[in-house]
Amino acid sequence: MEKRFFDNFINSKIQKKWFKEIVLQKNNSQDQIIEKIDQWWKMYNDLKSNNER
């Protein structure tokens, strides 16, 4: 269930196209991709925390 909410967050806030470009771009290293996803995860959790208050 959490994955679905995160996917929805990505689709609405990050935009699917941008996500695919970051992840599928051959110039990006695994570390860069992981760092970007970690940033998005933090944004998602911050938003979720604010909504729960």
N, C-alpha and C positions, 0 to 999 in steps of 0.2 A: 504494500500500500504506500509506503514512504517513497518508493521508487516512482510510482505513478505521480505523486504530488511533486516530486523533484522534476520529473519529466515535464509536467505542466508548467512549472516555474521556468524551466529552460525555454519552453516553447513561447511563453508569454513575455518573459523579461529579457531573455538572452537572444531569442529568435533562432529557430532551427537552422536556418541557412548559415548564420554566423558560427553556430556550434559545429556544423559539419565542416566548414572551412578550417576551423581551428584543429579539429581532430583528424581530418583526412589529409590535411596539407603535409606533404612529405618533408618540407623544410623544418617542421616542428619536431623537436625531440620528445621522447616519452616524458622527460622531466618537465618540459614546457607545457605539455598537454595536462599532466597531472597537476601542475601548479595552477593552471587556469581552472580546471575542474574543482580543485580545492577552494579557489576564490569564489566560484559560483556556489559551492556547497555552503560556505560561510555566509554568503549573501542570503541564500535560501533559509538557513537556520536563524539568521537575524530577523528576517521578515516573519518567519513562523513564530519566533519568540514575541515579537511586537504584536502579532495578531492574537496571541493567547492571553495578553494582559487585559 
